[in-house]
C-alpha cells in the first residue's frame, strides 16, 4: 500500500470514528440529558385520561329545597376536528342538524366556534372550551331525534348523542335566583392552565358566576379518572389507573325559595308599576337580610335571565342580550354591583352627622321651601315650605332643606372652599361610621365597593379628570358643548378637587357622587335595626356531604359596629318608624298588621338614556321589621322607577306580606314563612326530592 | 508449491472448520448484531400483531429466514476466493443494472412511499435491487482502480473516470426511482474508494465539491421529488408538519429519548407497542432499541458497529492486495454511512431517508446485501496470508 492510500485510509477511519462519536453524543443527550423531558412527552402521547365527571352538589335553601340540582340530559355534540375535515367545513351537517333540532343554523355555527376564533364583539355564544372536546349543541335533546342522528351517522359525521348529567335550576314557585346561583359552563383554557392552583379536566364543567363559582371547589366534587394507554390508532392497550368520581358536596344557603320567589315577583311588579306610572323602570334590586346574622334570605336583580338556558343551548341572541345595554344588561347583579345615589334613605347618615356636630336632635328646625347656598338656591322637595319641625318629623316627611342648612353651615365652618387643615367633616365621618366604603363581604363574586365622595375622593377624581375639563373645548364632543356643560367644565377645572358648597349640600340628602349598592344600604339599615352591629352579608350556611356529614359551617361574621351613640341609634329607629306611621311611607303601609320601619328615597339621576331621554329618578325603599324587635331588613331599588314610596315602597310591602303571611291587612294563620319569627337555624335534610313547603296562604 | 497443492491445502483447511480463516471478532460482532436485530424486529411487531389478531411471530419468522438466506449467501461469497470474483465482475454489475431498470418498468416495479424501488416476487417477497447494486458498484470500481495498466503509484485519471462511469449508471437509475438515501450512501462509498485507491488528490477534492453542488442543484431543479424536499424541510424545521415527515421524526426522537438510561425492557416499550413511530421494524428500528434497551443497550449497539468498522479497517490495512483493500474500504464506507444516515435520522441529526439499519432492520434485500458485504470482508481476511 502506498503512503497516499494509507493516509487516505486513516483519514476515512478518523472521519468514521467521529461520525460514530457524534451519534453516541447525540444518543447520550436524548436519552440521559433530555430523557425526562422526552419521557413526559411520550407519556402525553400514549396516555389518555377518560374523565367521568362527578355529580355536582345541590344548592338548597334553608329548608333543604333545591335551588340547583342535576338531571339526566341527552347531549347532541359536534366534534369540531371531524367536521372541519369535511369539504364544506361541516356547513351541511350543521344545517341538517339545526333543522332536525329546531334550532337556527347561525346559532349552531356560533356555538361551535371557539371564542378565540371570533373577532372581538362577535363572541356572544361562542364555545369557551377547546377544539378537542365534543361541543354540545343542546343538552336536553329529544331521545327520538337523538336516535335519528345516531342511526344516520353518514348524514351526520362528527355528530354524536350521549347521556349527560346537566345542571338544572328547578324554578319551584317560578323562582329564578339567577344572579345568586349563577350557572355552570365549560372550562376555559385559562382554567386548564391551573392558574388558580386547581387541576381541572377538559370535559368537566365549572361554576361560571354566582354561588356556582364561589363554592365551586365544594360543589364540583372530584371526577373519576381512568387513564388508559393508547396506540397510534387510539385503541386502548391497557389501563393504568381508575378512580371513581367523588360526588360534590351540597351547599346549604340561608335563602328561602318561597321568599326568593315572592321577592322576585314583588320586584318585577314594582318595575311594571313604575312603567305604568310613566317611568322608564329599566332595572331593580331587592334584598331581604336577617338583621341578627347578616344572612341573605332573598336577593333579586332585575332584569334577569334563565340560568337553565346554558344547558338547553344558548342562542346567539340570548348570549348577546345578556350584556346588551338595550336590554339593561341582565347579567349584572344590581343588588351587589349596581351603584346608585341613595337619596333620602341616606338621611339617616345626616341625622348622625347633625348629632355629632352638636345639633340637638330633639329640637325643632325650619323646613323652608329653599335654602340659599352661596349664589344658588337649593329647593326643598317639590319646593314646599313645611314649616318648623323636629328631626324625627323631618325624616318622616323627608324634608331636604333642614339638611341643606346644616350641611352648608358645617361646610362654612370647615373653611368652605379654603378648608381648614383639620376639618370636622361630620357628614363624611357619619357615613364612615356605617363603614360605607367597606365591602359588604357577601359570598358572591364581583361585589362593587360603594363610594364616598369625600375630600380624598375629590382629589383623586380631579387628578384623573382635570386634563379633560381644563381642555374641555378640545376634548368634548360637539354635543357636549352646551353653555351649562362648558360652565360646569370650567368649574371642575378650577376647583374640582375641592368639596364645594353644592357638594356638601347634596351629600346631606344622598345625592351627588356618593353611590351605594342596594346591599350596602341593606347592611346599613340592618345595623340601625339591630342596634349597631354591622354584619357581613352571607348566603352559605354550610357545606354538607352526600351522606349528611357537615363539612363546614359558615358562622355569621361581625364586620364592625356602628360608630354612633346608642341614643342616636334609638332616635333613628323612632324616626324610621315615624316614616311609616305619619310620613312618606304611611300610605303604602296603611293598616299593615306588623310594625314596619323604613325610609323612602327618590334619587335624581343626571345623564341621558341611550335614546336621548333624561333619566328618571331612582326609587328606593329601605326598611326593617318588626319595628319593636327587628329581624328582617328589606330594601328595594328600582332604577328610573320614579317615587320611592309608590314604586319600591309598595314592592317592599309585598315582600313583607309574603314573609309574615299577610293578606290584605290580616295575618293569615300559618302563612308566615318562618313560623318561629326567624329563619331556620337547624340544617335541613337534603334530598333532590324536597319541594317547597305549602303555607296556609 | 504447485498450484494444485495449494488448492488442495486450501480445500483441506476449509474442511477442518466452516469458519476457518474467518475473523473471529468480526464474526462474533455480526452474530451479536443479528441476534439483537432479531429481538428488536420481534419486539417492534409482536404486540401490534397479537392485538390485531395476527401471528405475533410473523415478522420474527421471516426475519430469521432472511438471516439464514443472507448467511448462506455470505458464506458462499466467503469461500469463493474473492480474486475469482473479479472475473465475474462485469456480470455482477450488469445484473445489478438490469435489476435497477426492471424496477422502473411499470407493472414490474412496485412503489412504496413514493419510490419505485422494489421488484415484487411471488409469495409476497420483494427485492430491492438498489441494495445489491451497492455491491456491484463497490466491486466494479475496485476492479478498475486496482488494475495497473502502467507502472504508477496509483490509478490514473482515466481509471478514475472509468470507475466513476461504473458508479454513475446505477446511480442515475436510482435517482429515477428516486431513493436519495441510497444515492447518498453510494456517493460516500464512491468518494472513499477513490480516495483510498491513491488517485490524484484533485479528484477527491473535485468529487467532494461535486457532491455538494449536485445536492444543491438537485433540490433546485426538482430532481428530488416533492416528498423528499418536504422531508428535508421538516428536518430543518420539524414543527412545520405535524402529521407527515416532521411527525415521524419527532415521534422517533421522543421514543428514543423516553427510553432513558436503562430502557423499558424488551417488549415493554409503550411507544413501540403503540406503533407511534411508523416503519419501526425497518427504517426506524433503532427507536425500538432506544426505548426498550435504553442508553445502555442502544449505546452497546453503536459500540458493536464501531468494532465492526474498525475490524474492517484492520483487514483493509493488512491485505497486500489492492483489489481486496478497495473492496473492504468500499464495504466499510457503505456500512458506516448507512449506519450514520439511519441512526442519525432517528436521532434527528440527518434528514429523513428510507435506508435500513445494517444487520438489524427487517428486510431481505438489505440483509442479503449487508451479509454479502461481511462475506467480502471475511473473504479478504481469510486470504490475508493466502
Interface residues (C-beta under 8 A of the other chain):
Chain A: X1 X2 X4 X5 X6 X8 X9 X11 X12 X13 X16 X17 X19 X20 X22 X23 X24 X26 X27 X28 X30 X31 X32 X34 X35 X36 X37 X38 X39 X41 X42 X43 X45 X46 X229 X230 X231 X232 X233 X235 X237
Chain B: X47 X48 X51 X153 X154 X192 X195 X196 X197 X198 X201 X204 X251 X253 X254 X255 X256 X257 X258 X259 X260 X261 X270 X271 X273 X274 X275 X276 X290 X294 X295 X298 X299 X302 X305 X306 X309 X310 X313 X316 X317 X320 X322 X325 X329 X332 X333 X336 X337 X339 X340 X343 X344 X347 X348 X349
